[in-house]
């Protein structure tokens, strides 16, 4: 039998060779994917991969100080104590007065919020 195809005919052997080549390439690709998955699985199981990732992440983060917590807490401002230009108006709002003692206010504050005491009627300035 002659393997050479005549004009207008296809060679059956060439088609089967291409199919074998594609199947072989698919098998090789599947083996490579499975091997890579096993490597990734083992790195994750032993913890080596996680440690490597943590080291990479830490190289980008700023160094922590030994005595501070991360993230650092922002201190809240403390109110100013003592007498000052602020006093509670008759309606319960903290206002700045030029001379709060002269207007008859019972208590003055250095804090611009009057230490949140304006709800008390005994510290409000008279009408």
Secondary structure, DSSP 8 states (H G I E B T S, - for coil): ---S--TT---HHHHHHHHHHHHHHHHHHHHHHHHHHHHHHHHHHHSHHHHHHHHHHHHHS----TTS-SS----------S--SEEE-TTS-EEE-SSTTTTT-S--BSSTTGGG-TTSGGGB---
